[in-house]
Amino acid sequence: MKSIPVTPATLNVARHVVWFKPPAEALAEPVHFLAHVMTFGTIEDLIALRGIVGNDELNEVWEHTPPGIFDARSRAYWNLNCGRQPVPVFYKGSWIF
């Protein structure tokens, strides 16, 4: 995973989606940071990262996502967005593929 550059735009996104860490510290962990963007980010946050983060990075985050970040709705959306078929469904406490 390539590093996320520290710019005013990326620091702003980090403040928004990883509110519990200093922004520069959040950017130092790209997989963790992008998992939070994919779950808690707005369209404006994703637009701010355009040109920095592409589909390859998002797919890599999806492959190595830290546990406990994605909620069911975000998981379903990014499964579709990353081309995962069939989309897993959370049913009675476990993921069904």
C-alpha positions as CSV (number, residue, x, y, z in Angstrom):
1,M,0.0,0.0,0.0
2,K,1.4,3.3,-1.0
3,S,1.5,6.1,1.6
4,I,-1.1,8.8,1.7
5,P,0.5,12.3,1.3
6,V,0.0,14.8,4.0
7,T,-1.9,17.7,2.4
8,P,-4.5,20.1,3.7
9,A,-7.2,18.0,1.9
10,T,-6.0,14.7,3.3
11,L,-5.6,16.1,6.8
12,N,-9.2,17.4,6.6
13,V,-10.5,14.0,5.6
14,A,-8.5,12.3,8.4
15,R,-9.9,14.7,11.0
16,H,-13.4,13.8,9.8
17,V,-13.2,10.0,9.6
18,V,-10.5,9.1,12.2
19,W,-11.6,11.5,14.9
20,F,-9.9,9.6,17.7
21,K,-6.3,10.1,16.4
22,P,-4.3,13.1,15.3
23,P,-4.7,13.5,11.5
24,A,-1.0,13.0,10.6
25,E,-1.0,9.8,12.7
26,A,-4.1,8.5,10.9
27,L,-2.5,9.1,7.5
28,A,0.5,7.1,8.6
29,E,-1.6,4.0,8.6
30,P,-3.1,4.0,5.0
31,V,-5.1,0.7,5.3
32,H,-6.7,1.8,8.6
33,F,-7.3,5.3,7.3
34,L,-8.9,4.2,4.0
35,A,-11.1,1.6,5.8
36,H,-12.4,4.5,7.9
37,V,-13.0,6.6,4.8
38,M,-14.8,3.7,3.1
39,T,-17.1,3.3,6.2
40,F,-17.5,6.9,7.6
41,G,-16.5,9.1,4.7
42,T,-18.8,11.3,2.6
43,I,-18.7,11.7,-1.1
44,E,-16.7,14.9,-0.5
45,D,-14.1,12.9,1.4
46,L,-13.8,10.4,-1.5
47,I,-13.6,13.3,-4.0
48,A,-10.7,14.8,-2.0
49,L,-8.8,11.5,-2.3
50,R,-9.4,11.2,-6.1
51,G,-6.0,11.1,-7.8
52,I,-4.4,9.8,-4.6
53,V,-6.3,6.6,-4.1
54,G,-7.6,4.4,-6.9
55,N,-9.4,1.1,-7.3
56,D,-6.2,-0.9,-6.6
57,E,-5.8,0.7,-3.2
58,L,-9.4,0.3,-2.3
59,N,-9.3,-3.4,-3.3
60,E,-6.2,-3.8,-1.2
61,V,-7.9,-2.2,1.8
62,W,-10.8,-4.6,1.2
63,E,-8.4,-7.6,1.2
64,H,-6.7,-6.5,4.4
65,T,-9.4,-4.6,6.3
66,P,-8.9,-4.3,10.0
67,P,-11.7,-6.0,12.0
68,G,-14.6,-4.1,13.3
69,I,-14.5,-1.1,11.0
70,F,-17.0,-1.9,8.3
71,D,-20.7,-2.0,9.2
72,A,-23.1,-4.2,7.2
73,R,-24.2,-1.4,4.9
74,S,-20.6,-0.3,4.0
75,R,-19.5,-3.9,3.6
76,A,-22.4,-4.5,1.1
77,Y,-21.6,-1.3,-0.8
78,W,-17.9,-1.9,-1.1
79,N,-18.4,-5.5,-2.1
80,L,-20.3,-4.3,-5.1
81,N,-18.0,-1.5,-5.8
82,C,-14.9,-3.7,-5.6
83,G,-16.6,-6.3,-7.9
84,R,-17.0,-9.0,-5.4
85,Q,-19.7,-11.5,-6.5
86,P,-21.7,-12.8,-4.9
87,V,-22.0,-10.2,-2.2
88,P,-21.8,-11.8,1.2
89,V,-24.8,-11.4,3.5
90,F,-24.6,-11.1,7.3
91,Y,-27.3,-13.5,8.7
92,K,-27.7,-14.6,12.3
93,G,-24.3,-13.6,13.4
94,S,-22.1,-14.8,10.5
95,W,-21.2,-13.9,6.9
96,I,-22.8,-16.1,4.2
97,F,-21.0,-16.2,0.9
